């Protein structure tokens, strides 16, 4: 029997969530002239790119974009960034991922910034499933979704009309 997929968010709804999150980020950073958006590869980074554009569209804030690649299967933090971490020094950083489930990925992502002085570190996710093992809570959320642990959330962000979030 094939997996049954239920459409949770379509392309238009995803863009509406991103725009709303951009306004929330702007409101949280009214005094800032620049911030850093750090997206966790792969879909977290794509979401970060879209948030960057949306924040720049609605505010006068200059947004720098950083890509974080994590080894999620490692028992200790292994991360690489596409730009030097010192870019974040004394800045506001928004850590972005597509789905928050157990909190492991965001916890590892937060670890990247432990050795650098920051003004503020916030987290943003498109979908929050609330099955946390780690004490990580998103500051900006597109959708709170009540699921059972056996269900899976698929986020597809390809930059076309087929962008979607599915529950299976």
N, C-alpha and C positions, 0 to 999 in steps of 0.2 A: 504494500500500500504506500503510495507516494506521500511525502510530507505535505500537509495542508498548510498553505500560507495565507495569513490574514493581513490585509493591508492596514497598517496603523497610520502612516503618514504618506501622503503623495507629494509630488514635487512642489506644488504650490504651498502646501501646509508646512513642508520643511523650510521653505524660504520665509514664510511668516514667522516661524519659530526663531530662525536665525536673526531676522530683523528685530524681533522683540528682545532677544538676548543682547543684541548690539545696543539697543536703547538702555537696557539695564546696566550693561558694562559702562556706558557713557555716564549714566547717572551716578554710578559708584565711583567715577573718576573725573568729576567735573573740574577739579583743580589741576588735572594733569594735562601736559602738552604732548606727551608721548608715553606709550605703553608697549609692552612686548606680549605678543600672542604666541604661545608655544604649543604646537600641536603634536600629539603622539601619533606616529606613523601607524597605519596608513590613513584610515578614515578620519581619525582625530585631526590629522594635518590638513586634509581636504576641508573639513569643517572649519578649522582655524583660518584657512585661506578665505573662506566665504565670510567668516566673522570679521576679518580684517577689512575686507571690501565694504561690508555693511556698516561697520563702525566709522570708517572714513567717509562714507556717504552721509551719515546722520550727524557727525560731529566734526570738530576741527582737530581732533586728536591724530597725531602721527603714530602709525602702528608699524612696529617691526615684527617680522614673522620669523619664527624659529621652528625647525623640525627636530623632534626627538625620536630616536630609534632605540627601543628597549628590547632586551632579551627577556621576554616574558616567562620563559621556561626556567631561567636561572634562579637559584635559591638566594642569590645576592644581586645587588644592583649592578647591571651592566648597561650603560647608556652612552649614546653618541649624539651629538648635536651638529647641525649643519653650519652653524656659526658659533663663534666663541661665547662661552657662558658669561664672560665679563661684560657683554653687551647689556646684560640684565642688572648690573650693579646699580643699586639705589633707584631702581625703577619699579613700576607696577608690572607684575607678570600674571597673565591669565593662562593657566594650563588647560588644554582642551583635549577631550576624547569624545568618541561617538556614543558609547554606551557605558554606563556605570553599573556593574553587576556586583562582584565581590569587593571591589575597591583596590585590588592588587595592582592593576596597571596604573591607576592614579597615584597610589602610594609610591610606587617606583618612580613615577614621573616627578612627584614632589621631591624625592631624594636628590634629583639632579641639582636642585637649588639650595641645598643645605649649607654649602660652604661659601655662599656669596651673600653680601648684604642686600636686602630687598626693601623697598618701601612697603610692598603689600604683595601677597600671593593669593590668587583666587583660582577657583576651578569652574569649568563650564563643560556640560555634557548635553548632547542632543536628547538622549533617553536615559532616565534614571530608573533602574529596575528595583532598587532597594533590597538587594540580597547581600548586604555587606558582611564581610568577614573582617575587613580592615576599617578603622575609624575614619573614613573619608566621606565627606558630605559635599555635594556640589553647591557652589554659590549661585550659579546661573544654570537653569535647566530648561530645555525645550519642552519636554514631556515627562511627567511622572507616570510610570506604567506599572500597575500591579500584575505580577506574573507569578506562576509557580516555577520552582527551580528547574523542572524538566523542560520548560519552554525555552526557546531561543529567539533572540531579537537579531534580525539581519538588517544592517544599514547599507544601502547602496547609494553611493554618491559618485556618479560618473559625469556630472556636469551636463546632463541632458534631461529630456522630459521623463525619463525612466527612473530618476532619483526616487527612492522610496524607503520606507521602513516597514518591515514585515515581522509578524510574530508567527513562529512555527513551533 
